[in-house]
Amino acid sequence: MQGKRKFGGWLFLAGVILAHGATALVEPDLARRALASFVAMLREVAPVLVLVFVLMFLAERFLTPARTRAWLGRGSGLRGWLLAVVAGVISTGPVYTWYALLAELRDKGMRTALVAVLLYARAIKLPLLPLLAHYFGLRYMLVLSLLIAGFSILNGLLMERLLRQPEAE
Amino acid sequence: MADTSQALARTLRAFVQMLPILLGMLLLTSLILAWLPRTQLLALFGRHASLDVLLGAVVGSVAMGHPLAGYILGGELLAGGVSLIAVTALIVSWVTVGVVQFPAEALLLGRRFALTRNLLCFLFAIAIAYLTVGMMRLLG
């Protein structure tokens, strides 16, 4: 997994740069628009990256595997599920900026189910709830948010069941 | 102090490992957005109610960008006569399924994890869409 993470990322980046290069040859205007959009997105993501770096550092420095297991591991109980839902709801920025932190936490003992719960609960965007209510109504916003919160738990339970290794059963 | 500097070094190493994946994701997203403008998506809907639900979930799954863009597109579709179930499937899959983010998720959290999670989320988006509208009707 470590090797895959190390080299797979660079291969992925090289592949996407090649795709941009090919687009520039075929459709130069489109490639220019894509590049401008890339720069705008990078600016938007940069502050989130700082936050992710700080959280990764804090996790690395203060979260021992034993502590991670206690808060987010198999024995964390209801507190662990609630913590994952709340962390998902309040997390900001694009989801892919959080994969590395979650991978690190899982390596330290975070339960797979709770990784899935956190990723699913991100669908509830607190700052955007008023806008969702504006477009579709307050009742719709409340019903949808409650269902997403409920399904985040179901998602975690099913993920853990489906990903269970045969020897662990 | 030694613990802190070691933790900082380990964090930097992990962060640098993440950077090519992140930059690749941003480049890929910008390229796809340039190839497929949002307005083209609107023309796909409106042929059959059940098909629209599936289409909503598929479009939401491959779409990317700010969730607000999903709300706006959903609002436009709703105003254009597409059912609330299809629009809900689009909104939910927009924020839970990530076809474009799949390579990054698979690289960092594992291919099996990413595949299972995205498949489940796709099915959940359709289930949530029907449940939301069903509950709205029940509540009057």
Boltz contact constraints between the chains, C-beta under 6 A:
constraints:
  - contact:
      token1: [A, 5]
      token2: [B, 17]
      max_distance: 6.0
  - contact:
      token1: [A, 5]
      token2: [B, 107]
      max_distance: 6.0
  - contact:
      token1: [A, 6]
      token2: [B, 17]
      max_distance: 6.0
  - contact:
      token1: [A, 8]
      token2: [B, 107]
      max_distance: 6.0
  - contact:
      token1: [A, 9]
      token2: [B, 20]
      max_distance: 6.0
  - contact:
      token1: [A, 9]
      token2: [B, 21]
      max_distance: 6.0
  - contact:
      token1: [A, 9]
      token2: [B, 107]
      max_distance: 6.0
  - contact:
      token1: [A, 10]
      token2: [B, 20]
      max_distance: 6.0
  - contact:
      token1: [A, 12]
      token2: [B, 24]
      max_distance: 6.0
  - contact:
      token1: [A, 12]
      token2: [B, 103]
      max_distance: 6.0
  - contact:
      token1: [A, 13]
      token2: [B, 20]
      max_distance: 6.0
  - contact:
      token1: [A, 13]
      token2: [B, 23]
      max_distance: 6.0
  - contact:
      token1: [A, 13]
      token2: [B, 24]
      max_distance: 6.0
  - contact:
      token1: [A, 16]
      token2: [B, 24]
      max_distance: 6.0
  - contact:
      token1: [A, 16]
      token2: [B, 27]
      max_distance: 6.0
  - contact:
      token1: [A, 16]
      token2: [B, 28]
      max_distance: 6.0
  - contact:
      token1: [A, 30]
      token2: [B, 34]
      max_distance: 6.0
  - contact:
      token1: [A, 33]
      token2: [B, 34]
      max_distance: 6.0
  - contact:
      token1: [A, 34]
      token2: [B, 30]
      max_distance: 6.0
  - contact:
      token1: [A, 34]
      token2: [B, 31]
      max_distance: 6.0
  - contact:
      token1: [A, 34]
      token2: [B, 34]
      max_distance: 6.0
  - contact:
      token1: [A, 37]
      token2: [B, 30]
      max_distance: 6.0
  - contact:
      token1: [A, 37]
      token2: [B, 33]
      max_distance: 6.0
  - contact:
      token1: [A, 38]
      token2: [B, 26]
      max_distance: 6.0
  - contact:
      token1: [A, 38]
      token2: [B, 27]
      max_distance: 6.0
  - contact:
      token1: [A, 38]
      token2: [B, 30]
      max_distance: 6.0
  - contact:
      token1: [A, 41]
      token2: [B, 26]
      max_distance: 6.0
  - contact:
      token1: [A, 42]
      token2: [B, 26]
      max_distance: 6.0
  - contact:
      token1: [A, 53]
      token2: [B, 15]
      max_distance: 6.0
  - contact:
      token1: [A, 56]
      token2: [B, 11]
      max_distance: 6.0
  - contact:
      token1: [A, 57]
      token2: [B, 11]
      max_distance: 6.0
  - contact:
      token1: [A, 60]
      token2: [B, 7]
      max_distance: 6.0
  - contact:
      token1: [A, 60]
      token2: [B, 10]
      max_distance: 6.0
  - contact:
      token1: [A, 60]
      token2: [B, 11]
      max_distance: 6.0
  - contact:
      token1: [A, 61]
      token2: [B, 7]
      max_distance: 6.0
  - contact:
      token1: [A, 96]
      token2: [B, 25]
      max_distance: 6.0
  - contact:
      token1: [A, 96]
      token2: [B, 101]
      max_distance: 6.0
  - contact:
      token1: [A, 96]
      token2: [B, 104]
      max_distance: 6.0
  - contact:
      token1: [A, 99]
      token2: [B, 104]
      max_distance: 6.0
  - contact:
      token1: [A, 99]
      token2: [B, 105]
      max_distance: 6.0
  - contact:
      token1: [A, 99]
      token2: [B, 108]
      max_distance: 6.0
  - contact:
      token1: [A, 99]
      token2: [B, 109]
      max_distance: 6.0
  - contact:
      token1: [A, 100]
      token2: [B, 18]
      max_distance: 6.0
  - contact:
      token1: [A, 100]
      token2: [B, 108]
      max_distance: 6.0
  - contact:
      token1: [A, 103]
      token2: [B, 108]
      max_distance: 6.0
  - contact:
      token1: [A, 103]
      token2: [B, 109]
      max_distance: 6.0
  - contact:
      token1: [A, 116]
      token2: [B, 117]
      max_distance: 6.0
  - contact:
      token1: [A, 120]
      token2: [B, 96]
      max_distance: 6.0
  - contact:
      token1: [A, 123]
      token2: [B, 95]
      max_distance: 6.0
  - contact:
      token1: [A, 123]
      token2: [B, 96]
      max_distance: 6.0
  - contact:
      token1: [A, 125]
      token2: [B, 67]
      max_distance: 6.0
  - contact:
      token1: [A, 128]
      token2: [B, 67]
      max_distance: 6.0
  - contact:
      token1: [A, 131]
      token2: [B, 71]
      max_distance: 6.0
  - contact:
      token1: [A, 132]
      token2: [B, 71]
      max_distance: 6.0
  - contact:
      token1: [A, 135]
      token2: [B, 71]
      max_distance: 6.0
  - contact:
      token1: [A, 135]
      token2: [B, 75]
      max_distance: 6.0
  - contact:
      token1: [A, 143]
      token2: [B, 132]
      max_distance: 6.0
  - contact:
      token1: [A, 143]
      token2: [B, 135]
      max_distance: 6.0
  - contact:
      token1: [A, 144]
      token2: [B, 132]
      max_distance: 6.0
  - contact:
      token1: [A, 147]
      token2: [B, 128]
      max_distance: 6.0
  - contact:
      token1: [A, 147]
      token2: [B, 131]
      max_distance: 6.0
  - contact:
      token1: [A, 147]
      token2: [B, 132]
      max_distance: 6.0
  - contact:
      token1: [A, 151]
      token2: [B, 124]
      max_distance: 6.0
  - contact:
      token1: [A, 155]
      token2: [B, 120]
      max_distance: 6.0
  - contact:
      token1: [A, 158]
      token2: [B, 120]
      max_distance: 6.0
  - contact:
      token1: [A, 162]
      token2: [B, 116]
      max_distance: 6.0
